[in-house]
């Protein structure tokens, strides 16, 4: 039974719960920030490539295909913004892939925690979390977090995530980042990364990290032609100047546009729904 609601969360039987927009249900939160299963030191080469992408905001050399927020929507929040999605992430890239590739998604805030599902040649994929001012996390053992979802008549591996950025109302200009993964083993959300920092509302909207939603980024030049990778049901919500959160809503084509690189014409959608779902191979 829900006893109270506080913005993003519900208190149910004395425990904080987080809403999963895909099914409309609340799930208990488990704090795993200090003991996240599968956390390892990041591969420096991969981290350098990710840093290049974030600093250059993608661009033709990096983004092969993905969603970019339009000018109005990328600034359409006041005191908070959240992105929730299922990352479509096969265990291996497949095909003849032999480079570094990322599936990334920003929530519009300049200093958000950016998740990047990474592939290096034919090694198993893993999750990296990048946030300005905080150490990069690298999570390789994902078995408890990977689920299966039927999409377009086929079953895909998915990783359900939420990346949140919001103003701490108790202190002026103090912002909070939180990143959650859904744990399919025990039906809970794990809080695996967070930080706090000072910024004005304007500073959250002037940088370039907020320009892109889910996208596939890589410097590789050969055709991919591997296992389908992408995102399913990209939801966003935003908080206004009075601290009131909107409902979760799918990312649609009046808020964003699809970018397909003219340099990487080999990447083709296996399926897509504008602009919240796509898979590529």
N, C-alpha and C positions, 0 to 999 in steps of 0.2 A: 504493500500500500504506500502511495506517495504521500509524505507528510508535508513537504514544502518544495518550492522551486526557487533556484537562485541562478538566473541567467542561463548559462550553458548547462547546468547540472541539476539533478534532482536528488534530494535526500530521501532514501527509501530504507525504512527500518534502521535508521541511524547511520547508514553508509552512503557515501557519495556515489552517484551513478551518472553515466554519460549516455546521451542519446545516439543511437545508430540510425541515421536518416533512411537507410535502405529498407529497414523493416519497422521503423517507428517505435522500437523497444529501447528501454533503458537497461544498461548493463553495469555491474559494479566495477569500480576503479581499483586497481591494485598498483601501488607505487613500486616501480622496479628501477628507479633512476640509478640506484647504487649497485644493483645486482642483476642487470639485464642479461638474460640468458643469451649466450652467443656473441657477446660484445668482444671485439678484438681491436688491436691497433690497426688503423687504416693503412692500406697500401698507398705509399707516398706517390707513386706514379699516377694512380687513379685519382688521388686527392688533388694532385696538381692539375690534371685534366678538368676535374670538376671546378676547381677554382678559376681556371681560364674561362670556362663556360659562364660562370656566375658574373665574373668581372666584365665580360664582353656582351652580356645579356643575350647570349645565343648568337643570332645572326646567321647569314647564309652558310657560313663555314661550319656551324655547329648543329643547328636545329634542322633535322631532316623532315619532321612532320609534327604538328601539334597545335595547341590552342593558345592564342594570345588574347588577353583582355583588351577590349576597345578603350579608347581614351577616357570616356565618361565612367565606365564601370570599374576600371582599375583604381579609381579614386572614390568610388561610391561606398565609403564607410567612414565612420567618425571615430568611434572608440573601440572598435574590434572587428575582426574578420576571421573566418574559419573556412577551411577547405576539408571536405571529407570525400573519400573515394576508395574504390577497390582497384588496386594496381594489378593488371594482368601480367603475370611474371612466370613464364616457364622456367623450369629448373636450369636448363641449358639453352643458350641461344640457338644452337643447331645450325644447319647449313654449313658454309665454309667460313663462318665469321672468325676473324683473328685479330680484332682490335678492341678498343674500349668504347662502351656505349652506356648511356644513362636514360632511364625514364625519370623525369623530374616533374615537380608540381609546386609552384609558389602560391601562397594564399593572398597575394596583393600587397601585404605589408613589406616595407623596405627591409626590415631586419627579422623576417620570419625564420623559423626553422624549415629548411628546404630538404625534403626527402629525395633521395636519388637511388633508384634500384639499378645496380651496376652489373655489367657483364664484361668480363675480360677474356677474350678468345673463347675457348670452349670450357671454361671453368664454371662451376655453379654460380648463379646470380646471388647477390646479397644486397643488403640495405645500408646506405650511408646517410647520415644526418649532418647537414652543414648549417651552421649558424654563426653569424659574425660575432666575434668576441668569445666564443666557446670552442672547446676542443671538438674536432670531428669524430663522430661515433661511427663504427663499422660493425654491423651485426650479420653474422654469417649463418648461425644455426637458427633457422626460421621454421622448423617443422611444426611447432605449436601454434604459429601465427598464420600459416598457409591454410587456406580453405579451398573449396571447390565451388564453382558457380556455373550453372548452365546458361550460356549466352548464345543466341542464334542457333539453338539446337545442338551445341557442342559444349563439353565440360572443360573449363579452364581453371588453372591455379590462380588464386587471387590473394592479395595481402590488403586487408582493410585498415585504413589509416585516417587520422585526423590531425591536422596541424593548425593550431590556434594562436592568435595574437590579439591581446586585448589590454585596455588601460586598467591599471589597478586604481580603483576609485578612492582608495584610502590615501594615496600620495600623488601629488600633481606630477604629470609627465613620466610616471613610472609604468612601463609596459611589461607584460608577461607573455612569454612564449611557452607553449606546452605541446608535446607531441605524443600521440597515443597510437598503439597498435592493438587490434582486436585479437584476443587469444581464443582460438577455436577449441582448445583442449578443455578449458574450464569456463567458457562463455563469459569473459570479462574483458575490460579494456585495461591495457597496461600503460601507465605513464612512464615513458622511458627516457624522456629528455625535457628539460625546462631551463629557462633563465629569465632574468629580469634586467632591464636597462632603462636609461632615461632617454626620452625623445619627445619632441613635440608632435602634434598631429600632422603638421606639414612635413616634418622630416620622415614620417612613415610613408609618404606618398610621392616624394621627389626622386627617390632612387629608381634604378632600372630593374632590380630583382623582381618587382611586382608586376612586370609586364606579361609574364607567361603563366598559363595554367599548365595542365598536363602536356608534356611533349617528349619526343624522342630526340636525343642529342648525341652526336658522335662526330669525330673527325675522319672516320673511315671513308674511303673512296670507292671500295668495291661494293657490288650489290650485296644486300643483306640476305634476303631469301631464306630466313631462318624460321624458327617457331614464332607464332603470333605473340606480340607484346603490345601493351597498351593500357587502357584505363576503362573502367566500367562505372557508370553513374557518378559523375563528378558533381557534388553538391557544394554550395557556398551559403553562408549567412553572414550578416553584418549587424553591428550594433550602432545605434544612433547617438546623438549628443546627449540624450537623456539616459543612456545606459540600457535601452530596450533593444533586445535582439529580434531580428526578423526570423521568420520561419526558414528552415532549410529549403533551398530551391535548386533545381538542376541548372547547370551552366548551359545556357541556350545561345542561339546565334544573334540575339539582340544585345547580348552582353560581351560577345567575343567573336573571334573569327578563326578559321582554320588556315594555318600557314603550311604550305607544302614547298620544300626547297627546290628551286630550279636546278640546283647542283646535284641533287640526289633523287632523280626521277624514278629510280628503281623501287623506292618504298611505296607500297600500295596498300590501301585499307582492305582488310579482310571483311570488316563490317564497320559501320559508323552510325551514330545518331547525333545530329548537331545539337550542341557541341560538347556533349557530356560523356560520350562513349565512343571508343575506337580501338581497333586492333590492327597491327601492321605486320607485314612480313616482306 
